[in-house]
Amino acid sequence: MSTKLCLIGHGKMGKMIAALAAEKDCKVISTIDPFAPDCHREINAESIGNADVCLDFSHPSAALENMHKVIALGKAMVVGTTGWNDHLAEIRNLVAKANTGMVYGANYSIGMNIFSRICADAVKYFDRFAAYDVFGYEQHHNQKADSPSGTAIDLANLVLQNSSRKTEALFDTAKRKIESHELHFTSLRAGSIPGTHTIGFDSEADTIELTHRVRSRTSFAYGAIQAAVWISERKGCHSFSDMISEILC
Ligand SMILES: NC(=O)c1ccc[n+]([C@@H]2O[C@H](COP(=O)([O-])OP(=O)(O)OC[C@H]3O[C@@H](n4cnc5c(N)ncnc54)[C@H](OP(=O)(O)O)[C@@H]3O)[C@@H](O)[C@H]2O)c1
């Protein structure tokens, strides 16, 4: 039986998911967006209807309130909107209390997920050699709402977890000499640049850069749809990375 989806946010991602859902045996039965034409304006039992899973690709300023409303209605969720990381513990509790399911992730691309795993290994290798310093940078189009990107925050945390020398991420311009324990991870916004994330290693002798560059939003949409089907049969709060780990095992 096909998985019934409710889309929250009818922007670029919402439209892409709607266009691809049928390929994965999913059906969009409702779309909620207070600003887009021909959509429900509010999240409530009526607008969600009998959807199995709600997918939120709205706006960082709206995501938290949206999650509260959907969880209170006991519906499963896939959250792609970024910028609410500080509230993860609170959301985990709510999902557990409501006995529903959620997948969250700053990046639903399978390629990015595998890239992160490769970066984690690379950080561990270079960490053994004091000659190499690790760094990161990300670039996006000038319409992106948040900076640094949610993916940049995830990648920075991944570096910190796997490095014995870096203990703190510095996302802003330092305006001073950076400390050796600081991981410098910078952001650039311009034009139509597709989401690009780089983790690099530098020594006096050479530079190694690992880069993931998005070519199409379809990678996010397919990943989010796969997450919706996956969570429709599960409970609890899972990262997209947890889901991929289960598939890889
Ligand atoms: N996790 C991932 O893999 C992934 C991938 C791509 C994007 N994202 C994130 O997903 C979000 C959406 O990306 P996008 O590229 O689709 O952006 P977008 O094109 O700007 O679409 C967002 C849509 O949601 C609407 N919206 C704003 N507030 C809302 C609310 N309270 N309830 C429902 N809808 C609301 C926006 O309306 P207005 O335009 O009128 O504000 C817009 O139509 C961003 O946070 C982005 O960073 C995540």
The ligand as a Tripos MOL2 file, in Angstrom:
@<TRIPOS>MOLECULE
LIG
   48    52     1     0     0
SMALL
NO_CHARGES

@<TRIPOS>ATOM
      1 N1         17.5620   18.4100    4.9040 N.am      1 LIG1
      2 C1         17.7680   18.5510    3.5910 C.2       1 LIG1
      3 O1         18.2060   17.6290    2.8990 O.2       1 LIG1
      4 C2         17.4240   19.8550    2.9430 C.ar      1 LIG1
      5 C3         17.5590   20.0250    1.5520 C.ar      1 LIG1
      6 C4         17.1720   21.2440    0.9910 C.ar      1 LIG1
      7 C5         16.6700   22.2510    1.8040 C.ar      1 LIG1
      8 N2         16.5750   22.0410    3.1500 N.ar      1 LIG1
      9 C6         16.0140   23.0310    4.0570 C.3       1 LIG1
     10 O2         14.6010   22.9430    3.9330 O.3       1 LIG1
     11 C7         14.0230   24.2330    4.0800 C.3       1 LIG1
     12 C8         13.2120   24.5670    2.8420 C.3       1 LIG1
     13 O3         14.0730   24.5920    1.7030 O.3       1 LIG1
     14 P1         13.5210   25.0620    0.2750 P.3       1 LIG1
     15 O4         14.7300   25.1460   -0.5810 O.co2     1 LIG1
     16 O5         12.3720   24.2190   -0.1670 O.co2     1 LIG1
     17 O6         13.0400   26.5320    0.6360 O.3       1 LIG1
     18 P2         11.9220   27.4290   -0.0610 P.3       1 LIG1
     19 O7         11.9300   27.2120   -1.5440 O.co2     1 LIG1
     20 O8         12.1010   28.8030    0.4750 O.co2     1 LIG1
     21 O9         10.5770   26.7810    0.4710 O.3       1 LIG1
     22 C9         10.1080   26.8920    1.7700 C.3       1 LIG1
     23 C10         8.6120   27.0620    1.6800 C.3       1 LIG1
     24 O10         8.0220   26.9260    2.9780 O.3       1 LIG1
     25 C11         7.1810   28.0590    3.1910 C.3       1 LIG1
     26 N3          6.9580   28.3610    4.6080 N.ar      1 LIG1
     27 C12         7.4460   29.3660    5.3640 C.ar      1 LIG1
     28 N4          6.9320   29.3010    6.6200 N.ar      1 LIG1
     29 C13         6.1140   28.2180    6.6500 C.ar      1 LIG1
     30 C14         5.2960   27.6210    7.6460 C.ar      1 LIG1
     31 N5          5.1520   28.1540    8.8610 N.pl3     1 LIG1
     32 N6          4.5950   26.4930    7.3410 N.ar      1 LIG1
     33 C15         4.6860   25.9600    6.1190 C.ar      1 LIG1
     34 N7          5.4220   26.4990    5.1270 N.ar      1 LIG1
     35 C16         6.1400   27.6030    5.3730 C.ar      1 LIG1
     36 C17         7.8840   29.1680    2.4390 C.3       1 LIG1
     37 O11         7.0330   30.2780    2.2070 O.3       1 LIG1
     38 P3          7.7430   31.7190    1.9450 P.3       1 LIG1
     39 O12         8.6460   31.5280    0.7540 O.co2     1 LIG1
     40 O13         6.6130   32.6380    1.6990 O.co2     1 LIG1
     41 O14         8.5220   32.0260    3.2040 O.co2     1 LIG1
     42 C18         8.2260   28.4250    1.1390 C.3       1 LIG1
     43 O15         7.1180   28.2980    0.2730 O.3       1 LIG1
     44 C19        15.2140   25.1830    4.3700 C.3       1 LIG1
     45 O16        15.3880   25.2690    5.7620 O.3       1 LIG1
     46 C20        16.4030   24.4590    3.7470 C.3       1 LIG1
     47 O17        17.6310   24.8070    4.3590 O.3       1 LIG1
     48 C21        16.9270   20.8770    3.7180 C.ar      1 LIG1
@<TRIPOS>BOND
     1     1     2 1
     2     2     3 2
     3     2     4 1
     4     4     5 ar
     5     4    48 ar
     6     5     6 ar
     7     6     7 ar
     8     7     8 ar
     9     8     9 1
    10     8    48 ar
    11     9    10 1
    12     9    46 1
    13    10    11 1
    14    11    12 1
    15    11    44 1
    16    12    13 1
    17    13    14 1
    18    14    15 2
    19    14    16 1
    20    14    17 1
    21    17    18 1
    22    18    19 2
    23    18    20 1
    24    18    21 1
    25    21    22 1
    26    22    23 1
    27    23    24 1
    28    23    42 1
    29    24    25 1
    30    25    26 1
    31    25    36 1
    32    26    27 ar
    33    26    35 ar
    34    27    28 ar
    35    28    29 ar
    36    29    30 ar
    37    29    35 ar
    38    30    31 1
    39    30    32 ar
    40    32    33 ar
    41    33    34 ar
    42    34    35 ar
    43    36    37 1
    44    36    42 1
    45    37    38 1
    46    38    39 2
    47    38    40 1
    48    38    41 1
    49    42    43 1
    50    44    45 1
    51    44    46 1
    52    46    47 1
@<TRIPOS>SUBSTRUCTURE
     1 LIG1         1 GROUP 0 **** ****
